[in-house]
Amino acid sequence: MDPDTPPPPPQPSIFRWILGFLLVGAAWGLTTPFMRRAALNYTPPSRPSITDPRNSWAKRKILGVFWAVVDLLQRPAYAIPLLCNVTGSVWFFLLIGKAELSLTVPITNSLAFLFTVLGEWWADGKVINRDTWIGMGFVLAGIALCVQSKNS
């Protein structure tokens, strides 16, 4: 090893890895039901440019998509969960730069599923039935197996 080469930076503690995975999973999973609810409750305002027959079909479609995005982003019920969700994507990007990819992707996506179930319960009052609880247990067991296999 070259004496001028600096030593590699120390790895974060296991607590920081777990916290990072949980934050990404929560940011992705908990926000999705809230964005869905805001999108379902969205009633677009009338916009003459979208329905004007003088505009081409393509222009009407492009304007329709543009105004739908603008209108949704102006609603805090949609924009705040979206901002949290995108923040989770930034955290994920930082995680994959340091953690092993074959662990980071399945762990964060599995946790996002678990947090989505909890988010549906929180946002919509959806009952979590026995089979879903069992499935969530299997997901957690799968995460544990993935981590254990990488440590052996």
N, C-alpha and C positions, 0 to 999 in steps of 0.2 A: 504494500500500500504506500502510496506517495505521501511523504510527510507534509506536503503542502495542501493535500486534499482535506477539506474540513470533514469532521465526523458527520454521519447522517443525523438529521434531527431526531430527537427522541419520539417514540410512538406515544400517542395519547393513551390515557388510562382506559381500562375497560368501561369504567363509569361514563367517560366522555363518548365512547363508541355507542354504548347503549342509549345515552341521552340523544345523540345525533340521529340514530335510527328511529327512536321514538318521536322526535320532533318532525322528521320528514314524514313518517307515517301519519302522524296527527295532522300535519299541515295539509297533506293530500286527502286523507280520509274524512276528517271531521268537516272540512269545508264543502265537500261535494254535495251532501244533502241540502245544505243551505243555499248553494248556487242553484241546485235543481228546483227547490221551492220558489226561489226568486224568479227563475225563468218560467216556471209554470204559471205563476201569478202575474206574469207580464202581459199587458194588453197594449199593443203598439198604438201610438197616436196616429191619426189620419195624416198622411203626407201626400199631397197632390202629385208630387213628382214621381211617386211610385206607381200611381194608377193612371197617370196621363198617357192616353193612347198615342200621343204624338212622339213619345219617347220609344226607342226601340225596346224589344223584349230584353236584350242583354243589359241595356242601361237601366231598365226598371228593376231587374234582378240585382244588379250591382248596387243600386241605390237602396234597395230593400235590405240587403245584407249590411251595408254601411250604416243605415239608420238604426237597424236592430242592435248592432254592436254599440253605437253611440248611446242609444236609449238605455240599454242594460248597464253600461259602464257609469251612467249618470245616477243610477239607483244604488244607494249604499247597501241595500239588502243583497245585491249581487256583487258590487265592486269590492266590498270589504272581504268577503270570503275568497274572491278571486285573487286579491292581493296576497292574502295569507297562503293560498294554494301555490302561487308563483314563488313566494318566498321559500316554500318547501322545496321547490325545484332548484333554487339557488343553493340551499343547504345540501341537497342531493348532489349537485355538481361538486361542491366542496368535499363531500364524503368520498365520492368515487375517485377523487384525486389522491386520497390517502388510504382508504380501506380496500380490501380485496373485492374486486368486481363480482366474483362468483358468490360472494356472501351479501354484498351491499344490495344488489338488485332484488334477489328473492326476499330478503328481510324487509326492506322498505316497502315493497309491493304487498307483501303479506300483512304487514302492519297497517298499510293503507286500507286493506280490506277490513281488518278488524275495527279500525277507527271509523270506517264508513258505516258499519253495522251500528256502532255506538252513536254515530252522528244521526242516523235515521231515527234511532230511539229518542235522541235529544231534540232534533228539529221537528220531527213529525209525530212523535209519540208512538212510533211503530214498536209493537211487542216483539221481543227477541224470543223465538220459540226454542224448545229443547233441542231440536235438530241443528239449529244454527249455533247454539252453545257448544254442541258436540263438535261441529265443524270448526268452530273457532279454536277449540282445544286441539284438534288435529293440526290446524295451521301452526299453532304454537309449538306442538311436538315436532312438526316438520322443520321449523326454524331451529329448534334445539338440535335436531339431527344434523342439519347443515353445518351449524357452528361446531358441533362435536367432531364431525368428519374432517373439518379443516384443522382441528387442534390435535388430531391423532397422527 
